[in-house]
Amino acid sequence: MPRDTIQINNQPISEIDYQYATDIVRQKDAELGLKATSFELLTATAFYWFAYGRQHATDLQGPAVDIAVIEVGLGGRLDATNIVPHPKVCVIASLGMDHGALLGNTIEQIAFEKAGIIKPAVPVVIAPQSEGQKVYKVLEDKATSVGLGTSQIIKVEAARWIDPKEALTHASTLSSATATTGQWATLENGYQFWIPLLGDFQLENAAAAIAAINVLRSTASDGDREWSTKITDDTIRQGIRNTIWPGRLQWLETANAPREVRGRMLLDGAHNPAAAIKLRSFLDKLKGSLSDSITQSGSRPRIHWIMAFTRGKDIEEMFEILFSKSKEDTGVGSKESEGGDTFSAVEFSPPEGMPWVSPIPAQEVCERLRQQQEQDHKQKRMEVQGFGADLRAALEWVGNQRGQDDVVVLCGSLYLVADLLRL
């Protein structure tokens, strides 16, 4: 639902308030004859609520938020969110190849679009980039062109685990592995904090978030004292410790998972090759951490994939990343060498107000995977099934297939993750 994208203190705007704000924005759009797009209307609704929602709800004066965190919808340069003239700080996360038809077919072209949010006199925080200098050069050239000095261009180094061996919590089986306790990480300057989130890439995200917050602290004016004095090293630690990121390497415990799957499952919004690499890395490390117990039991856990994709995605490259055999998969007699994993293709619910977003038909996904497996002997052999838009049918089929130590992974689309969480 669109209103889920507008939150204050982790609480989505209520249906009544959302309708109230939307009506005001649509009325103004009609008066001015703008014919704004649905995303532009949604963005304006969010800005209106952040600015005036407090007055509507309580009759108190002043904005509803002290700090608004605005996430770009697509790209940056031409995005509706880029209307903000003087943000406190701009943040550019790790870039990867995605939305090529709209943003460009090279990482440099994508970086150019992302760099469009960089503005004069506004510090920019740049997260670690897997593509390295190719991305940094584009971003730094843009920053220099708008007059930013080197002190205003903050290139972040990823944090690191204090004890890398504890980056995954050990467990007797893959299906019971958990990371609810989190783990300690540190920045290069020695600042330590506890991360409750899974995945090495969260070291990059945490470092970028901390850098952005420190920019806010260092540039706060006298008029910002009401909120700036509340931000300390300890409150930053507490904020990271309390972070919840639905649909990003999220274990859905048995009690909260759909009954059809008969156990816990892993949700991840990975929908492009860069994200698929991170998901595969996590699963390989998780399986590696359990190798001793697996060897003793004489069997390996299977993975049951449930996936959906948006039209236009490079699904063959994602298949190659996620389903290619690892060294552990080629052992004689292992389940992986004989097959055993399963793949279920489904179609996500088309998102409201976004008619340009649609899923690839499930049977087409299945056919493309079968063709690729026939041509590429480095890929695992899996039983492949398509379930159309019937996610519950896919979950039930997987539940009947899974063994005690198997894991269910749902990924390929954040829209699919949202469908699952709404069940």
ZIQUIDA-V712950 format. One line per field, one symbol per residue. ss: DSSP state (a for helix, b for strand, c for the rest). phi: phi as a letter, one per 40 degrees, with the letter a starting at -180 (. if undefined). psi: psi as a letter, one per 30 degrees, with the letter a starting at -180 (. if undefined). A space follows every 10 residues. Layout:
BEGIN
ss=???
phi=???
psi=???
END
This chain:
BEGIN
ss=caaaacbbcc bbccaaaaaa aaaaaaaaaa aacccccaaa aaaaaaaaaa aaaaaaaacc cccccccccc ccccccccca aaaccccccb bbccccccca aaacccaaaa aaaaaaaccc cccbbbcccc ccaaaaaaaa aaaaacccca aabbbccccb bccaaacccc cccaaacccc ccbbbbcccc cbbbbccccc aaaaaaaaaa aaaaaaaaac caaaaaaacc ccaaaaaaaa accccccccb bbccccccaa acccbbbccc ccaaaaaaaa aaaaaaaaac aaaaaaaccc ccbbbbbccb ccccaaaaaa aaabccaaaa ccccaaaacc cbbbbccccc ccccccccbc caaaaaaaaa aaaaacccbc ccbbbbcccc aaaaaaaaaa acccccbbbb bccaaaaaaa aac
phi=.dcccbbbfg bcdccccccc cccccccccc ccgcfccccc cccccccccc cbcccccbgc cgccbcbbcb cccagidbcd cccccbccab bbcccacafd cbbhbbcccc ccccccccbd gbdbbbcdbc cgcdcdcccc ccccccgccc ccbbcccccb ccbdcccbcc acbccbcabc cgacbacccg cbabbccchc cccccccccc cccccdccbc cdccddbccc cbdcccdccc dccbbdgbfb cccdcbcdcc cficabbacd badccccccc dccccccccb cccccccgab ccbbcbbabc dgccccccdc ccbcccdccb ccgcccccgh cbbbbbbccd ccgbccbacc ddccdccccc cccccbcccc cbcbbbbfcc ccccccccdc ccccccbbbb ahacccdcdc ccc
psi=kefffjkkhg kkkleeeeee eeeeeeeeee efhehlleee eeeeeeeeee efeeeeefgk lllflekkjj kkekceegke fgfjeilekk kjlkkljlhe feflglfeee eeeefffklk gjkkkjlkkf fbfeeeeeee eeeefggkle ffjjjkkkll kejffgfkkk lfleffklhf falklklfgf kklkkgllkf ffeeeeeeee eeeeeeefgk lefgeeeeff jleeeeeeee egkkikgjhj kjlefflkfe fhallkkkgj gleeeeeeee eeeeeeeefg eeeeeefglk klkjkjllkk kfkifeeeee eegkkleffg kkfleeffae llkkklklkk kkgiffkllk keeeeeeeee eeeefjffkk klkkkkgbgi eeeeeeeeef ekleglkkkk afkfeeeeee ff.
END
